[in-house]
């Protein structure tokens, strides 16, 4: 049985660029490494794979793993796909100031899908945005 969520993996085009984006949002690098060999071939199901990973954590301990495949670039581009695309939809982050975070996303090369909207309950402001690789993120500011 599942004990907890360990991390969320995100395939990126350029690891350094993606790391800079998430560092600016407050994530801290825990480990960066090149992975290749029988073990990783077995885990990802791709033979002779070489990839570079960066594991980064938020203040609350939540972990993301950024993966750049050097030997086998992505075959499918889901950049800026709509929120109803089949598969993993988005990652939601709680932020302190949603307007400032949206500005930062734009400065870092991402884009903002919608201006922050207050939920019907009045408890949160929510905005969708895309990171530098077009991965959909949900930003949530708790206002009550």
C-alpha positions as a Python dict, from the first residue, in 0.01 Angstrom:
ca = {
    (1, 'X'): (0, 0, 0),
    (2, 'X'): (109, 356, -65),
    (3, 'X'): (260, 533, 236),
    (4, 'X'): (310, 879, 81),
    (5, 'X'): (382, 1063, -243),
    (6, 'X'): (760, 1051, -290),
    (7, 'X'): (807, 1301, -574),
    (8, 'X'): (661, 1426, -901),
    (9, 'X'): (874, 1368, -1211),
    (10, 'X'): (881, 1626, -1491),
    (11, 'X'): (1059, 1562, -1823),
    (12, 'X'): (1226, 1884, -1939),
    (13, 'X'): (1420, 1997, -2247),
    (14, 'X'): (1700, 2179, -2065),
    (15, 'X'): (1772, 2077, -1707),
    (16, 'X'): (1967, 2390, -1612),
    (17, 'X'): (1695, 2620, -1745),
    (18, 'X'): (1420, 2424, -1567),
    (19, 'X'): (1622, 2422, -1243),
    (20, 'X'): (1661, 2800, -1259),
    (21, 'X'): (1283, 2837, -1305),
    (22, 'X'): (1195, 2621, -1004),
    (23, 'X'): (1474, 2767, -788),
    (24, 'X'): (1328, 3114, -850),
    (25, 'X'): (991, 2980, -729),
    (26, 'X'): (1152, 2862, -405),
    (27, 'X'): (1261, 2504, -469),
    (28, 'X'): (1604, 2400, -339),
    (29, 'X'): (1833, 2154, -517),
    (30, 'X'): (1886, 1834, -320),
    (31, 'X'): (2066, 1617, -574),
    (32, 'X'): (2174, 1640, -939),
    (33, 'X'): (2315, 1338, -1118),
    (34, 'X'): (2368, 1153, -1447),
    (35, 'X'): (2190, 819, -1458),
    (36, 'X'): (2274, 537, -1699),
    (37, 'X'): (2322, 160, -1692),
    (38, 'X'): (2115, -153, -1641),
    (39, 'X'): (1921, -27, -1340),
    (40, 'X'): (1787, 292, -1500),
    (41, 'X'): (1728, 110, -1833),
    (42, 'X'): (1503, -131, -1641),
    (43, 'X'): (1323, 137, -1440),
    (44, 'X'): (1234, 366, -1734),
    (45, 'X'): (1194, 85, -1989),
    (46, 'X'): (1437, 233, -2243),
    (47, 'X'): (1757, 52, -2341),
    (48, 'X'): (2092, 236, -2333),
    (49, 'X'): (1931, 542, -2179),
    (50, 'X'): (2132, 831, -2041),
    (51, 'X'): (1949, 1096, -1847),
    (52, 'X'): (2030, 1371, -1603),
    (53, 'X'): (1809, 1435, -1302),
    (54, 'X'): (1770, 1708, -1045),
    (55, 'X'): (1571, 1644, -731),
    (56, 'X'): (1444, 1967, -573),
    (57, 'X'): (1235, 2023, -263),
    (58, 'X'): (994, 2290, -144),
    (59, 'X'): (989, 2433, 209),
    (60, 'X'): (731, 2173, 316),
    (61, 'X'): (948, 1887, 187),
    (62, 'X'): (748, 1820, -131),
    (63, 'X'): (986, 1693, -398),
    (64, 'X'): (998, 1733, -775),
    (65, 'X'): (1237, 1542, -999),
    (66, 'X'): (1336, 1714, -1323),
    (67, 'X'): (1457, 1472, -1592),
    (68, 'X'): (1646, 1558, -1912),
    (69, 'X'): (1688, 1259, -2145),
    (70, 'X'): (2022, 1304, -2324),
    (71, 'X'): (2011, 980, -2524),
    (72, 'X'): (1639, 958, -2606),
    (73, 'X'): (1468, 1300, -2639),
    (74, 'X'): (1093, 1315, -2584),
    (75, 'X'): (883, 1173, -2868),
    (76, 'X'): (569, 1365, -2776),
    (77, 'X'): (540, 1735, -2713),
    (78, 'X'): (264, 1837, -2473),
    (79, 'X'): (375, 2199, -2454),
    (80, 'X'): (99, 2434, -2346),
    (81, 'X'): (-161, 2159, -2379),
    (82, 'X'): (-509, 2238, -2244),
    (83, 'X'): (-602, 2132, -1892),
    (84, 'X'): (-830, 1853, -2019),
    (85, 'X'): (-548, 1664, -2197),
    (86, 'X'): (-551, 1297, -2098),
    (87, 'X'): (-284, 1208, -1842),
    (88, 'X'): (-125, 1405, -1564),
    (89, 'X'): (-305, 1739, -1572),
    (90, 'X'): (-106, 1976, -1354),
    (91, 'X'): (86, 2029, -1032),
    (92, 'X'): (-63, 2271, -777),
    (93, 'X'): (161, 2488, -560),
    (94, 'X'): (53, 2701, -264),
    (95, 'X'): (216, 3045, -294),
    (96, 'X'): (238, 3349, -69),
    (97, 'X'): (149, 3620, -323),
    (98, 'X'): (-13, 3494, -641),
    (99, 'X'): (15, 3820, -836),
    (100, 'X'): (390, 3843, -768),
    (101, 'X'): (436, 3475, -852),
    (102, 'X'): (254, 3521, -1184),
    (103, 'X'): (484, 3814, -1267),
    (104, 'X'): (785, 3599, -1179),
    (105, 'X'): (663, 3314, -1402),
    (106, 'X'): (647, 3558, -1694),
    (107, 'X'): (992, 3701, -1617),
    (108, 'X'): (1135, 3348, -1612),
    (109, 'X'): (998, 3263, -1957),
    (110, 'X'): (676, 3085, -1861),
    (111, 'X'): (328, 3207, -1940),
    (112, 'X'): (15, 3277, -1738),
    (113, 'X'): (-307, 3115, -1862),
    (114, 'X'): (-548, 3322, -1651),
    (115, 'X'): (-530, 3612, -1412),
    (116, 'X'): (-579, 3507, -1049),
    (117, 'X'): (-944, 3432, -976),
    (118, 'X'): (-1108, 3413, -634),
    (119, 'X'): (-1282, 3080, -568),
    (120, 'X'): (-1658, 3075, -500),
    (121, 'X'): (-1583, 3003, -133),
    (122, 'X'): (-1366, 3315, -116),
    (123, 'X'): (-1088, 3116, 51),
    (124, 'X'): (-829, 3105, -229),
    (125, 'X'): (-707, 3281, -542),
    (126, 'X'): (-612, 3048, -828),
    (127, 'X'): (-421, 3090, -1154),
    (128, 'X'): (-295, 2841, -1410),
    (129, 'X'): (40, 2896, -1578),
    (130, 'X'): (298, 2706, -1781),
    (131, 'X'): (663, 2664, -1685),
    (132, 'X'): (951, 2708, -1932),
    (133, 'X'): (875, 2365, -2083),
    (134, 'X'): (501, 2425, -2113),
    (135, 'X'): (415, 2208, -1811),
    (136, 'X'): (85, 2318, -1658),
    (137, 'X'): (107, 2450, -1302),
    (138, 'X'): (-170, 2569, -1071),
    (139, 'X'): (-82, 2851, -832),
    (140, 'X'): (-300, 2885, -522),
    (141, 'X'): (-291, 3166, -266),
    (142, 'X'): (-482, 3103, 56),
    (143, 'X'): (-664, 3427, 148),
    (144, 'X'): (-866, 3315, 450),
}
